[in-house]
């Protein structure tokens, strides 16, 4: 869906919620990432750091 946003967030969830204040939200779903998502995020980060 073009009106949805998916991302990984690490940190204090309250700070993120504060930043969302004043925004129109139809739905908000907060989930722990799957093991696959954690590994993919970790290895993508390593690849970016390895590039010159």
C-alpha positions in Angstrom: 0.0 0.0 0.0 1.4 3.4 -0.9 0.0 4.9 2.3 1.9 2.7 4.6 5.3 2.9 6.2 7.4 0.0 7.6 10.7 0.5 9.4 12.9 -0.8 12.2 13.2 1.4 15.2 15.8 0.9 18.0 15.5 3.1 21.1 13.0 4.7 23.4 9.5 4.1 21.9 8.2 7.2 23.7 10.5 9.5 21.7 9.0 8.1 18.5 5.5 8.5 19.7 6.3 12.1 20.7 7.5 12.7 17.1 4.2 11.4 15.7 2.1 13.8 17.7 0.0 16.0 15.5 0.2 13.5 12.6 -3.0 11.9 11.2 -2.7 8.2 11.9 -5.3 5.7 10.8 -3.5 2.8 12.4 -0.3 2.1 14.3 1.1 -1.3 14.8 4.2 -1.9 16.9 5.8 -5.3 16.7 9.1 -6.9 17.7 11.1 -7.7 14.5 11.4 -11.3 13.4 14.7 -13.0 13.5 15.0 -12.7 9.8 14.4 -9.0 9.9 17.1 -8.6 12.5 19.6 -10.5 10.5 18.8 -8.7 7.2 19.1 -5.3 8.9 22.4 -6.3 10.5 23.9 -7.6 7.2 22.7 -4.6 5.2 24.4 -2.3 7.7 27.7 -4.3 7.3 27.5 -4.1 3.5 27.0 -0.3 3.6 30.0 0.1 6.0 32.2 -2.1 3.8 31.6 0.0 0.7 34.2 2.7 -0.1 
